[in-house]
Amino acid sequence: MFDHVPPRRPRPGMTIHPRKVRGGLRIAWAGVREPTSWVARRLMELARQSAAPEDYSEGLDYARRGQTVGAEIAGVVASATIQGRSDRPYATALQFTAIPEVVWAKATETMAGEAIYAAGLLAGEVPDRLDSLFVACGSSLAPRAEDVRVSCTCGHTAGWCKHACTLAAILAERLGERPFAIFELRGQRAQALLDALRGREGGASIQAVARPVYEAHVPDAPSARGQPLDECIDRYWDAGPELAQIATPIEPPKVTHPLLRRLGPSPFKEWRFPLVGLLATCYDIIGAANLDREEEDDPPPDSP
């Protein structure tokens, strides 16, 4: 038998690449652009915040190189076998905390009675506003730091290791292809949820008008809840005397560039100038000009 030879340590300026894997899972977008699914984006942001910058970067590089031998989702656990620089691949797992049953019951009842949620889910989509519904019911659907436990045979202890970041990228890809996998990871079978929404398990009938989780309120305006549409359809487009009670002061928004934040990153990656930055500058200039403008006094009644 040969004596054990410790792995060679890299010299300054020297890079040791991981062992190549034939037929490994490759994620082309990792480290290049954001995933399309909002749940996947939240997962990758969690990985970025939980890992050291070099581990996060190298983990995405592993995902691009195809260093993942195999990966699967079983209940609340996502696991993978990832080949690094060692002779043997590492067994890596992300275990998610199941959402309590009382939260699932409350959220399912709300979703079954709201067309805005039920229609999207029955069409195979997981709308991003669904996370707000779960938060209102007592738990976030998108995983937070306290909802994920990382384990890896590499022995890394300081935050997420690079193999965990690789697995996160693999899982983000699966969530883009199978959006309902997030329900399984949070402790609920997707089919059971769909059956409840269809009314097979006593779910509420879907209403024609959705009720939002958060109801916006204009300062100084009446806070009474409006009438159902079928009761006021004949006067729906009439403003009524209440319009004069609404105060519309011109002031800066509570957050900067809310529209750009809502739209997200620009899809035009090859432009010479960053589109989002240019639009932000335009918004700042236009907003400042409007805030500084003095309101003109009404002309006297006898003026032409």
N, C-alpha and C positions, 0 to 999 in steps of 0.2 A: 504494500500500500504506500501511496505517496503521502508525504507530510503536507499538512494544510499550509497553503500559501496565502497570507492575508492580501486583500485587494490593494492594488497600487493606488497610492494617494496622488491626486493631480498636482502637478507643479504649477506655480504661478503662471497664468496665461495659457494653461493647457486645459482642454475640455475633453472629458471622457463621456462618450455617448452611450446610451443604454443598448443592451443586446437587441438585435433586430428580431422582429416577430413576423412570421409568414401568416398572411391572412388575418392580421389583427384588425380590430375595430378602429376605423379612422373617422375623425370628426373634422371636416374641412373648415368649418367656421371658427373653431376654437382659437381664441386669441386674435382673430381677424375681424370678426363682427359679432354683434349680439344675436342670440337666438330669437326666433320669431315669437315663441310662446311667452306670455307674461310670467307664468309660473317658472319657466326655465330661466328667465332673466333674474328673477328673485333668488333662485337657487345659486346661480353663478355669482351674484352679488354677495350672497352669504359666504360662499367659498373664498371670494376675494378678501372679505373682511376678516375671515377666520384663519387665513394662512399668511405666512410671511411672503412678501412680494416675490422673492426668488422661488419659493415653493409653488406659488400660484402660477407663475410664468412657466416653470419647468413642467408642471402638471398639464398645462394646456399644450405644451410642446409634445408631451407624451401622447396626448389625445390626437394630435395631428399626425404623429409618426405611426400610429397604429400599434401602440405598445400594450393594448388591452387584449388579452387572449380570449376572454369571454365575460359576459355580464348578464345578470338576471335580476328580476324583481319578484320577490316572494313575500307577500303580505306587506309589512311595514319595513322590510329590509331590502335594500339594493346592494348587491355584492358584485365583485369583479375580481378577476385574476390579472394582475398587471406585471409585466416584465420590466424590470429596471436594469441596473448595472450588475446586480448579483447573478449567480448561476441559476438560482431558483426564483420563479416569479412570486410576487407578494399577493396575499389574500387580503383584500380591502373591502370594507363594508360601511354603509351609512344606514343606521337604524333610526327611523323616525318615530316620534311619539304619537300614539293614536289620539285623535280628538275624542273627548268624552262623549258617551252615548247621549247624554242629555243635550249637548250642543248639537249633535247630529240630528236629533229628533226635532229640536226647535228650528234649525236651519232648513231641514227637509220640509217641515210644515209651511214655512215662509215661502220656500221655492215653489212648492206645489200650488200655492195660491197667488203667485205673481207671474204674469205672462212674460215679463222681461227676463226672468231667470229660467223658467220652465221651457220656453220656446228655444232658447239657446242650447240648453242641456239636451233636450230631446232631438236637436239637430246635430248632436255630437260635438258641441263646442263648450268650453269652459270660459265664460266671460270674465273679464278682469274685475268687474264690479262684484263678483261673487265673494271675493275676499273681504270686502266691506261688510257683506251680510254676515259672514262667519264671525268677524270681529264684533259686530253688534250682538251676536248670540253668545259670545264668551270666549272664542278662540280663533286664531288666524288660520286660514286654509294654507296659505304659503308658509313653508317652514321658517322658523326663526332659529337663532343660535341655540336656544335652550331646547328646541324640538328635535335636534339631530345629535346622535352619538356616533363618533367616528372610531373605527378600529382598523388596524393594519398591522401585518406581521413585520413591517420594516422597523418597528420599535420607535418611531418618531413620537415625541411626547409634547412638543411645544406647538400647540395649535394644529391645524389640519396639515397633513403631510402632502407632498406632491401627488402621491397616488390617490389620495382622497379627492384632490382637485381634478385629477384625470377622471375618476369615477363620476364626479359631479357633472363634468362635461358630457360623458356618456349618457348619464341620466337625463340631462337637459335635452339631449337629442331624442331620447325615448319619449319625454313629455311633449315634445313638439309633434311626434308621430302619433302618440296615444295620449291625448289630453286627460282622459279619465284615469290614467295611472296615478295621478295625484290623490284621488280618492282612496285608492288601495293603499298607498303609502301612508295615508292619514287614518287608516283603520276602517274603511267602509268599502264594501263591494259596489262597483259601479252599477251592476245590474239591479241590485237591491234598491239603489237610489232611483234608478229610472223607473222601476216598478212602482215605487211610492209616488213618483211624479205623475205616472199614468193613472193613478187611482186604484191600482190593483191591491194595495195594502192599506186602503183607507185614507189615502192622501186627499187633501182638499181639492175641490174643482178649481180650475184655473180661471181667474178673474179677467175681465176684458181690459181693465185699467190697472196698471202696476202701481204699487205703492213703494217709493224709494226708501232705502234704509235711512238716508239722511235727507231731511227736507230743508231746502234753503229758505232763509227768511230775510226779507228786506227790512232794514231798520225803519222804525216808525210806521210800518205798514200793518194792516190788520193781520192777526195771526190765526184767525178762524179757518178751519179746514174747508176747502171748496166743495161744491155740490158735485155729485156724479154727473158725467157728461150727458146721460140720457134724460136727466131732469132739467138741464139748462141748455139744450142744444139750440133752442130757438133764439137765445140771447147770448150765445157763446162768444160771438165776436164783438159784442158791445162792451166798451171799456167800463162804463158806469162811473158814478161819482167817487168811488174809492181810488181811482187813478190819481186824483189830486193829492191824496194822502201819502203817496209814496215819495220818500226823499231820495234824491239821486245826486248826492254830492260828488264832485270831481276830486278824486284823491288817488294817490298811488295804491296799487294792489298790495295785499298783505305779503305776497311772495313776488319775487322778480320774474318777469317774463312767463306768466302762467300759461299762455297759449303755447309757447315753445316747449315748455316742460311737458305739457299734455301731448304734443305731437311727437316728442322724442327725438332721437338723433336723425340727422339728415340722411336720406338714402343715397345721395350723390357723393360718393366717397372720392371720386376722381377729380372733383372740381378744384380749380386753382386756389380759390378762396373758400373758407368754411362758410357754408350757407347759414347755419344757425348763428354764427357770430355776426355776420352781416345783418341779418334780420334783427338780432338783439340790439345792435347799434341803431338801426332805423327806428325801432320801437322806443328806445330811450330818447332819441332826439324829438320824435313826434310827441311823445308823452310830455316831455319837459316843455315843449312849445305850447301845448294845450293848457298845462297847469299854470304857466306864466301869463297866459293871455287874460286880460281884464275883460269882464263882461261889459258889453255896451249897454248904456242906459236906453230905455225905451224912448222913442221920439215923442215930443209933446203932441197932444191931440190935434192942435191946429196946424201942425207942420204938414207940408205936402207929401 
